[in-house]
Amino acid sequence: MNPPGFGSSIEKPLAIKLVFYNRAPALDRADKIHRPPNHMRCLLTLVFVLGFCASTAARAAPYTPQSDDEILERLPFKASAGEGRELRQLRRALAEQPQNLERALALARRYFDLASAEGDPRYVGYAEAAIRPWSQEAEPPTEVLVMRALLRQYRHEFDAALADLSSAAKRDPGNAEIWSWRSAILMVQADYAGARAACDKLARLASALLATSCNAIIDERTGKAAQAYAELSKALAQRPDADPDLRLWIETRLAETAVQLGRDELAERHFKAGLALGITDGYILGAYADFLLDHGRPAEVVALLRDWERSDILLLRLALAEQAAKLPAAAAHIAMLKERFDASALRGDKLHQQEEARFHLYLLGDAKGALRLAAENYRLQREARDARILMEAALAAKDFRAAQPALDWMKTSGYEDPAYARLARELQAGAQ
């Protein structure tokens, strides 16, 4: 069975990415880190969605230090790295005034930015620790509720995150970030009406480009891919001064929408335009890698991802490409992934079940195991990529009716994608 990529199926929310991809290289390797403005942080994937931001758990059991002076780990910064200096300054500032909420939030936000950019879940734990004195209060401050929601959605605690956002919105309805995060999380749950309502709230508070972007995601998912592409490209053309991070997200979304429309050459131009911005971003790397895998170009994936072993999400794509290209490195990377997924299972983590299902199906040849994981994953999150692996696993396991939830989603949403339509036809034929 050839290992496909997931092409346009990766969901990348506009303001946050919801952390679907891990970013492996140390920060000093990149000139820029993907750090979208606060008011758009929840819609920018994943989709990876949580998606595609998506969204990993630490690989070891929690450890309690014996004293405040104990060094747990040296973070991946060189002494000269600006990002490292900034983080040390923020930690020092909070240590000097541990009851200063503003400083705690600044440190937590920075850790969350790093988790989103690096995909390293340890940063989420550090962020949670920074705001813990306030988050444990019966009525946390509004800013803490929002920060806690971001951290909870990272861990796929979507309902809890939405509850925090609802409480925060009652106090501060003019906070654009609340509505962008709410829209992104509801997209993960395939609640498109709810996501649209949040976009409407956001439109009154943000720029026209952000408002268009918010609604374009929903249009793309609900049978209006051509309209979404046209409106988003037009909105971007009218804003040549758009923030590079937002431009990166839009180029990626345009690429994925073009795939849905069957315009592969156009999709590749958008992917390359996004990469040319020079912003190190795991989401576009994963999305482009899936595009290349879907088009039988594994050697290019190997070149693209060869330095990203720390990232489970990108390592999966690297291993798929190495297997397709019959490279010796595939065996070691498959073993590495198995060890990581086994460790997650021992901890009870369910954050990467979609990726683990793909691992079982295409790297272990375990169709039944893949179907079990894909079905369980789909009960939690219902993005396009989640539907695709459920359909592929059901076909491989010849349990055609197991994919019915994904087929129902395609019918009710109106989602357009030739690859998905083909899978649906095969499932319906098999079930007859």
C-alpha positions as CSV (number, residue, x, y, z in Angstrom):
1,M,0.0,0.0,0.0
2,N,1.5,3.3,-1.0
3,P,1.8,5.9,1.8
4,P,-0.2,9.0,0.7
5,G,0.2,12.4,2.1
6,F,-2.8,14.2,3.4
7,G,-2.6,17.2,1.0
8,S,-5.3,19.7,1.6
9,S,-6.8,17.7,4.4
10,I,-4.7,19.4,7.1
11,E,-6.6,22.0,9.0
12,K,-4.7,25.0,10.0
13,P,-6.7,27.5,12.0
14,L,-6.0,31.2,11.2
15,A,-4.9,32.5,14.5
16,I,-3.3,29.6,16.3
17,K,-2.5,26.6,14.2
18,L,-3.8,24.6,17.2
19,V,-0.5,22.9,17.0
20,F,-0.6,19.9,14.6
21,Y,3.0,20.0,13.7
22,N,6.1,19.9,15.8
23,R,9.1,22.1,14.8
24,A,12.3,20.3,15.5
25,P,15.4,22.5,14.9
26,A,16.7,24.7,17.6
27,L,15.5,28.3,17.4
28,D,19.0,29.6,16.5
29,R,18.6,27.8,13.2
30,A,15.9,30.1,12.0
31,D,15.8,33.8,11.3
32,K,12.2,34.1,12.3
33,I,9.8,32.2,14.5
34,H,6.1,31.9,13.6
35,R,4.6,34.3,16.1
36,P,1.2,35.6,14.9
37,P,-0.3,38.6,16.6
38,N,-2.4,37.8,19.7
39,H,-5.7,38.5,18.0
40,M,-5.1,36.0,15.2
41,R,-3.2,33.4,17.1
42,C,-6.1,30.9,17.2
43,L,-6.9,30.7,13.5
44,L,-3.4,30.6,12.1
45,T,-3.5,25.4,12.2
46,L,-3.8,22.6,13.7
47,V,-5.5,21.7,12.5
48,F,-3.3,20.7,12.5
49,V,-5.8,21.5,14.3
50,L,-5.1,21.2,16.3
51,G,-4.6,20.5,14.4
52,F,-2.5,19.7,11.1
53,C,-2.2,22.4,15.4
54,A,-1.7,20.6,16.1
55,S,-0.7,19.2,20.1
56,T,1.6,16.7,21.6
57,A,2.2,15.5,25.1
58,A,5.5,15.2,26.9
59,R,7.2,11.9,26.4
60,A,8.0,11.2,30.0
61,A,6.1,10.9,33.2
62,P,5.8,14.2,35.2
63,Y,8.8,14.8,37.4
64,T,8.8,16.9,40.6
65,P,12.1,18.7,41.3
66,Q,13.6,18.3,44.8
67,S,14.3,22.0,45.1
68,D,13.7,25.3,43.3
69,D,17.4,25.4,42.4
70,E,17.4,22.2,40.5
71,I,18.0,22.5,36.7
72,L,15.5,20.3,34.9
73,E,16.8,20.9,31.4
74,R,18.8,23.3,29.2
75,L,16.4,24.6,26.6
76,P,17.6,24.5,23.0
77,F,19.1,28.0,22.8
78,K,22.7,29.2,22.3
79,A,23.9,32.0,24.5
80,S,23.9,34.3,21.6
81,A,20.4,33.5,20.4
82,G,18.0,36.4,20.7
83,E,15.1,34.1,21.5
84,G,17.1,32.5,24.3
85,R,18.0,35.8,25.8
86,E,14.3,36.9,25.7
87,L,13.2,33.8,27.5
88,R,15.8,34.1,30.2
89,Q,14.9,37.8,30.8
90,L,11.2,36.9,31.1
91,R,12.0,34.1,33.6
92,R,14.3,36.4,35.6
93,A,11.6,39.1,35.7
94,L,9.0,36.7,37.1
95,A,11.4,35.3,39.6
96,E,12.0,38.8,40.9
97,Q,8.3,39.5,41.3
98,P,6.5,36.0,41.5
99,Q,3.2,37.6,42.3
100,N,3.2,39.9,39.2
101,L,0.5,38.6,36.9
102,E,1.6,40.7,33.9
103,R,5.0,39.1,34.0
104,A,3.6,35.6,34.5
105,L,1.4,36.0,31.5
106,A,4.2,37.4,29.4
107,L,6.3,34.3,30.2
108,A,3.4,31.9,29.7
109,R,2.6,33.5,26.3
110,R,6.2,33.2,25.2
111,Y,6.3,29.6,26.2
112,F,3.0,29.0,24.3
113,D,4.5,30.7,21.2
114,L,7.5,28.3,21.4
115,A,5.2,25.3,21.8
116,S,3.3,26.4,18.7
117,A,6.5,27.0,16.7
118,E,8.5,24.1,18.0
119,G,5.8,21.6,18.7
120,D,7.5,20.8,22.0
121,P,4.9,20.1,24.6
122,R,7.3,20.8,27.5
123,Y,6.8,24.5,26.8
124,V,3.1,24.1,27.5
125,G,3.9,22.6,30.9
126,Y,6.2,25.5,31.7
127,A,3.4,27.9,30.6
128,E,0.9,26.2,32.9
129,A,3.3,26.5,35.8
130,A,3.8,30.2,35.2
131,I,0.1,31.0,35.6
132,R,-0.8,28.3,38.1
133,P,-1.2,30.6,41.1
134,W,-3.9,32.4,39.3
135,S,-5.5,29.6,37.2
136,Q,-6.2,27.7,40.4
137,E,-8.4,30.5,41.8
138,A,-12.1,30.0,41.8
139,E,-12.5,33.0,39.4
140,P,-9.3,33.4,37.5
141,P,-8.6,36.8,35.9
142,T,-9.8,37.2,32.3
143,E,-6.4,37.1,30.9
144,V,-5.6,33.9,32.7
145,L,-8.8,32.3,31.4
146,V,-7.7,33.1,27.8
147,M,-4.2,31.8,28.4
148,R,-5.5,28.7,30.0
149,A,-7.9,28.1,27.1
150,L,-4.9,28.2,24.7
151,L,-3.1,25.7,26.8
152,R,-6.1,23.4,27.1
153,Q,-6.8,23.4,23.4
154,Y,-3.1,22.4,22.9
155,R,-3.8,19.4,25.0
156,H,-7.0,18.7,23.0
157,E,-9.2,19.6,26.0
158,F,-11.5,21.4,23.6
159,D,-14.7,21.6,25.8
160,A,-12.7,23.0,28.7
161,A,-11.0,25.5,26.5
162,L,-14.4,26.6,25.1
163,A,-15.7,27.0,28.6
164,D,-12.8,29.2,29.6
165,L,-13.3,31.3,26.4
166,S,-17.1,31.7,27.1
167,S,-16.3,32.9,30.6
168,A,-13.7,35.4,29.3
169,A,-16.1,36.6,26.6
170,K,-18.7,37.6,29.1
171,R,-16.2,39.8,30.8
172,D,-14.4,41.1,27.7
173,P,-16.6,40.7,24.6
174,G,-14.3,43.1,22.7
175,N,-11.3,40.8,22.9
176,A,-10.7,39.7,19.3
177,E,-8.4,36.8,20.4
178,I,-11.3,35.2,22.3
179,W,-13.4,35.0,19.1
180,S,-10.6,33.8,16.8
181,W,-9.8,31.0,19.2
182,R,-13.4,30.1,19.6
183,S,-13.8,29.9,15.8
184,A,-10.8,27.7,15.5
185,I,-11.8,25.2,18.2
186,L,-15.3,24.9,16.8
187,M,-13.8,24.2,13.4
188,V,-12.0,21.3,14.9
189,Q,-15.3,20.0,16.1
190,A,-17.0,20.6,12.7
191,D,-19.4,23.1,14.3
192,Y,-19.3,25.4,11.3
193,A,-22.3,27.5,12.3
194,G,-20.7,28.2,15.7
195,A,-17.4,29.0,14.0
196,R,-19.1,31.4,11.6
197,A,-20.8,33.1,14.5
198,A,-17.4,33.6,16.1
199,C,-16.0,35.0,12.8
200,D,-18.9,37.5,12.8
201,K,-17.9,38.7,16.2
202,L,-14.3,38.9,15.1
203,A,-15.2,40.9,12.0
204,R,-16.3,43.8,14.1
205,L,-13.0,43.9,15.9
206,A,-10.3,43.0,13.4
207,S,-9.1,44.0,9.9
208,A,-11.0,43.1,6.7
209,L,-8.2,40.7,5.8
210,L,-8.5,38.8,9.1
211,A,-12.3,38.8,8.8
212,T,-12.1,37.4,5.2
213,S,-9.5,34.8,6.3
214,C,-11.7,33.6,9.2
215,N,-14.7,33.1,6.9
216,A,-12.7,31.6,4.1
217,I,-11.7,28.7,6.3
218,I,-15.3,27.8,6.8
219,D,-16.2,28.3,3.2
220,E,-13.5,26.0,2.1
221,R,-14.8,23.3,4.4
222,T,-18.5,23.7,3.4
223,G,-18.6,23.3,-0.3
224,K,-17.4,26.8,-1.3
225,A,-13.7,26.2,-2.0
226,A,-13.6,28.2,-5.3
227,Q,-15.3,31.1,-3.6
228,A,-12.9,30.9,-0.6
229,Y,-9.9,30.8,-2.9
230,A,-11.1,33.8,-4.9
231,E,-12.0,36.0,-1.9
232,L,-8.8,35.1,0.0
233,S,-6.5,35.8,-2.9
234,K,-8.2,39.1,-3.6
235,A,-8.0,40.2,0.0
236,L,-4.3,39.3,0.2
237,A,-3.6,41.2,-3.1
238,Q,-5.2,44.3,-1.6
239,R,-2.8,44.1,1.4
240,P,0.8,43.9,0.1
241,D,1.8,45.2,3.5
242,A,0.3,42.2,5.3
243,D,2.2,40.8,8.3
244,P,4.5,38.1,7.0
245,D,3.1,35.5,9.5
246,L,-0.4,36.2,8.2
247,R,0.8,36.1,4.6
248,L,2.4,32.7,5.3
249,W,-0.8,31.3,6.7
250,I,-2.8,32.7,3.7
251,E,-0.3,31.2,1.2
252,T,-0.6,27.9,2.9
253,R,-4.4,28.0,2.9
254,L,-4.5,29.1,-0.7
255,A,-2.2,26.1,-1.6
256,E,-4.5,23.6,0.2
257,T,-7.6,25.1,-1.3
258,A,-6.0,24.9,-4.8
259,V,-5.4,21.2,-4.1
260,Q,-9.1,20.8,-3.3
261,L,-9.9,22.4,-6.6
262,G,-7.6,20.0,-8.5
263,R,-5.2,22.8,-9.4
264,D,-1.9,21.2,-8.3
265,E,0.4,23.5,-10.2
266,L,-1.2,26.5,-8.6
267,A,-1.0,24.8,-5.2
268,E,2.7,24.2,-5.5
269,R,3.3,27.9,-6.4
270,H,1.5,28.9,-3.2
271,F,3.5,26.4,-1.1
272,K,6.7,27.7,-2.5
273,A,5.7,31.3,-2.0
274,G,5.0,30.6,1.7
275,L,8.3,28.8,2.1
276,A,10.1,31.7,0.4
277,L,9.0,34.0,3.2
278,G,11.8,32.5,5.3
279,I,9.7,31.9,8.4
280,T,10.4,28.5,10.0
281,D,7.0,26.9,10.4
282,G,6.3,23.3,10.9
283,Y,2.8,23.5,9.5
284,I,3.7,24.5,6.0
285,L,6.5,21.9,6.0
286,G,4.0,19.2,6.9
287,A,1.4,20.4,4.5
288,Y,3.9,20.6,1.6
289,A,5.4,17.2,2.5
290,D,1.9,15.7,2.3
291,F,1.4,17.3,-1.1
292,L,4.7,15.8,-2.3
293,L,3.8,12.4,-0.9
294,D,0.4,12.4,-2.6
295,H,2.2,13.2,-5.9
296,G,4.8,10.4,-5.6
297,R,7.8,12.7,-4.9
298,P,9.3,11.1,-1.7
299,A,12.9,12.2,-2.4
300,E,11.8,15.8,-2.1
301,V,10.2,15.1,1.2
302,V,13.4,13.5,2.5
303,A,15.3,16.6,1.5
304,L,12.7,18.9,3.1
305,L,12.5,17.1,6.4
306,R,15.8,15.4,7.0
307,D,16.6,17.5,10.0
308,W,13.3,17.2,11.8
309,E,13.5,14.0,13.7
310,R,12.5,15.6,17.0
311,S,9.0,16.3,15.6
312,D,6.7,13.3,15.7
313,I,4.4,14.7,13.1
314,L,7.2,15.6,10.6
315,L,9.2,12.4,11.5
316,L,6.1,10.4,10.4
317,R,6.2,12.1,7.0
318,L,9.9,11.6,6.7
319,A,9.6,7.9,7.4
320,L,6.7,7.6,4.9
321,A,8.9,9.2,2.3
322,E,12.0,7.0,3.2
323,Q,9.9,3.9,2.9
324,A,8.5,4.9,-0.4
325,A,12.0,5.7,-1.7
326,K,13.3,2.4,-0.2
327,L,15.9,4.2,1.9
328,P,17.7,2.3,4.7
329,A,17.0,5.1,7.2
330,A,13.3,4.2,7.1
331,A,13.7,1.3,9.5
332,A,15.3,3.4,12.3
333,H,12.7,6.1,11.9
334,I,9.9,3.6,12.1
335,A,11.4,2.1,15.2
336,M,11.7,5.6,16.7
337,L,8.1,6.4,16.0
338,K,6.9,3.1,17.5
339,E,8.8,3.8,20.7
340,R,7.2,7.3,20.9
341,F,3.7,6.1,20.2
342,D,4.1,3.2,22.7
343,A,5.2,5.6,25.3
344,S,2.2,7.9,24.7
345,A,-0.1,4.9,25.0
346,L,1.4,4.0,28.4
347,R,0.6,7.5,29.6
348,G,-2.9,7.4,28.2
349,D,-2.2,10.2,25.7
350,K,-4.6,10.5,22.8
351,L,-3.3,13.7,21.2
352,H,-1.8,12.0,18.1
353,Q,-4.2,9.3,17.3
354,Q,-4.7,10.5,13.8
355,E,-1.0,10.3,13.1
356,E,-0.7,7.0,15.0
357,A,-3.4,5.6,12.8
358,R,-1.5,6.6,9.8
359,F,1.6,5.1,11.2
360,H,-0.2,1.8,11.8
361,L,-1.7,1.7,8.4
362,Y,1.2,2.7,6.2
363,L,4.3,1.9,8.2
364,L,3.2,-1.2,10.2
365,G,0.6,-2.6,7.8
366,D,-1.9,-3.0,10.6
367,A,-5.2,-2.0,9.1
368,K,-7.4,-3.1,12.0
369,G,-5.2,-1.2,14.5
370,A,-5.3,1.8,12.3
371,L,-9.0,1.7,12.0
372,R,-9.5,1.4,15.8
373,L,-7.3,4.5,16.3
374,A,-8.9,6.5,13.5
375,A,-12.4,5.8,14.8
376,E,-11.5,6.8,18.3
377,N,-9.8,9.9,17.1
378,Y,-12.8,10.9,15.0
379,R,-15.0,11.0,18.0
380,L,-12.8,13.7,19.5
381,Q,-12.0,15.8,16.4
382,R,-13.6,15.9,13.0
383,E,-11.4,17.7,10.6
384,A,-10.9,16.8,7.0
385,R,-7.7,14.9,7.7
386,D,-9.4,12.9,10.5
387,A,-12.1,11.9,8.0
388,R,-9.5,10.9,5.4
389,I,-7.5,8.5,7.6
390,L,-10.8,7.0,8.9
391,M,-11.9,6.3,5.3
392,E,-8.5,4.9,4.3
393,A,-8.3,2.6,7.3
394,A,-11.8,1.4,6.8
395,L,-11.0,0.5,3.2
396,A,-7.8,-1.3,4.1
397,A,-9.6,-3.2,6.9
398,K,-12.5,-3.9,4.6
399,D,-14.8,-2.6,7.3
400,F,-16.6,-0.2,5.0
401,R,-19.4,0.8,7.4
402,A,-16.9,2.0,10.0
403,A,-16.3,5.1,7.8
404,Q,-19.9,6.1,7.9
405,P,-19.3,9.1,10.3
406,A,-16.8,10.5,7.8
407,L,-19.2,10.0,4.9
408,D,-21.9,11.7,6.8
409,W,-19.6,14.6,7.4
410,M,-18.8,14.9,3.7
411,K,-22.5,14.9,2.9
412,T,-23.6,17.4,5.5
413,S,-20.6,19.8,5.1
414,G,-20.4,19.7,1.3
415,Y,-16.6,19.3,1.5
416,E,-14.9,19.3,-1.9
417,D,-11.8,17.3,-2.7
418,P,-11.3,14.8,-5.5
419,A,-9.3,12.4,-3.3
420,Y,-12.0,12.3,-0.7
421,A,-14.7,11.8,-3.3
422,R,-12.8,8.9,-4.7
423,L,-12.5,7.3,-1.2
424,A,-16.2,7.8,-0.6
425,R,-17.1,6.1,-3.9
426,E,-14.8,3.1,-3.0
427,L,-16.4,2.8,0.5
428,Q,-19.9,2.9,-0.9
429,A,-19.1,0.3,-3.5
430,G,-17.6,-1.9,-0.9
431,A,-20.6,-1.6,1.4
432,Q,-23.0,-2.7,-1.3
